[in-house]
Amino acid sequence: MTIKILGGGCSKCKALEAATKEALAGLGVNAEIEHVTDFSQIAAYGVMSTPALVVDEKVVSYGKGLKPDEIVALLKTYYCT
């Protein structure tokens, strides 16, 4: 599983990255996390509002920060059913 945090490096983006790491640790999942700050790459995902969370090249959330439990729920919905 590869995970990308899309955003310019603002505090909300950093918080989403930290929450994602916490969620993954809670699930016992080892995943590579990449922070994408280049706006042309972000736009290529169709994201116009950051921060955004991309899992295995699929945008699962954008425009808001998420708490670790919300990320766990997203991962379970998309990848554990």
QUISULMO-V967420 format. One record per residue. N is the residue number from 1. RES is the residue in one letter. PSI is psi in whole degrees, -180 to 180 (none if undefined). NEAR is the number of other ideal C-beta (glycine too) atoms within 10 Angstrom. D_CENTER is the distance of its C-alpha to the mean C-alpha in Angstrom with 1 decimal. Layout:
BEGIN
((N	RES	PSI	NEAR	D_CENTER) (N	RES	PSI	NEAR	D_CENTER))
END
This chain:
BEGIN
((1	M	130	12	11.7) (2	T	140	11	9.7) (3	I	136	22	6.0) (4	K	138	22	5.3) (5	I	121	24	4.4) (6	L	126	26	7.1) (7	G	161	24	9.8) (8	G	-1	14	13.3) (9	G	16	13	13.0) (10	C	174	12	14.0) (11	S	-34	10	14.0) (12	K	-37	16	11.4) (13	C	-43	20	8.9) (14	K	-38	15	10.4) (15	A	-39	15	10.3) (16	L	-39	25	6.6) (17	E	-44	20	6.7) (18	A	-42	12	9.8) (19	A	-36	21	8.9) (20	T	-44	24	6.5) (21	K	-42	16	9.5) (22	E	-42	15	11.8) (23	A	-44	23	10.6) (24	L	-41	19	10.9) (25	A	-41	11	14.2) (26	G	-32	12	15.4) (27	L	-13	16	15.1) (28	G	29	6	16.6) (29	V	131	14	14.2) (30	N	115	8	14.3) (31	A	149	15	11.4) (32	E	132	8	11.1) (33	I	127	13	8.3) (34	E	136	11	9.0) (35	H	116	16	8.8) (36	V	118	19	10.3) (37	T	-11	14	12.7) (38	D	119	10	15.3) (39	F	-26	14	15.7) (40	S	-36	6	17.4) (41	Q	-39	12	14.7) (42	I	-45	22	12.2) (43	A	-30	11	15.1) (44	A	-23	11	15.6) (45	Y	-3	16	12.6) (46	G	15	9	14.5) (47	V	125	21	12.2) (48	M	-5	11	14.7) (49	S	122	11	12.9) (50	T	162	21	10.2) (51	P	159	28	7.8) (52	A	150	23	5.6) (53	L	124	27	2.5) (54	V	127	20	4.9) (55	V	122	19	6.7) (56	D	47	12	10.2) (57	E	14	8	10.4) (58	K	125	10	9.8) (59	V	119	14	8.0) (60	V	-15	17	7.5) (61	S	146	17	7.0) (62	Y	154	18	8.3) (63	G	4	11	10.9) (64	K	156	13	10.4) (65	G	153	15	9.3) (66	L	149	20	8.7) (67	K	159	13	11.0) (68	P	-40	17	10.7) (69	D	-31	12	13.0) (70	E	-37	15	11.0) (71	I	-42	24	8.1) (72	V	-45	20	11.1) (73	A	-42	13	12.6) (74	L	-46	17	10.0) (75	L	-40	21	10.1) (76	K	-39	11	13.8) (77	T	-46	10	14.3) (78	Y	-27	12	12.9) (79	Y	-5	14	13.9) (80	C	21	9	16.6) (81	T	none	5	19.1))
END
